Amino acid sequence: MISSLVSHSFILNGLLNSFIPNLDPFILPMVRVDRGAIRFLLAGAHMMCPGMTSAGGYLPPADAALPAGQPVAIHAEGKEHAVGVGITKMSTEDMKKINKGIGVETVTYLGDDLWAVEKI
């Protein structure tokens, strides 16, 4: 049992070490959610398409569209810096067309344990 937990711990640390450096919110493409989605984001919710397609939201234009599976910095309307990091569940063009369901799966957000980690 303990050896199994130890091996899972090493595997998890290896995955985090290879994945987290690629999730720097200063170098990732940006999406923005409207004011109504901020409290849900800060509670750990995934970001729904309507929060990014409304007047306060932002998705890149068609010529800079993002594919599904793309890591993104999640900004919030009226805030200067990213408040979360996530992965697109569908392309940004599909988010605009379909405009319902989860658009970005939240990986980490301001105030959670992973956001506070300085070094793994």
Helices and strands as residue ranges (DSSP letters): H 2-19, G 20-23, E 30-33, H 35-41, E 47-48, H 49-53, G 62-64, E 71-76, E 84-88, H 92-98, E 102-109, H 113-116
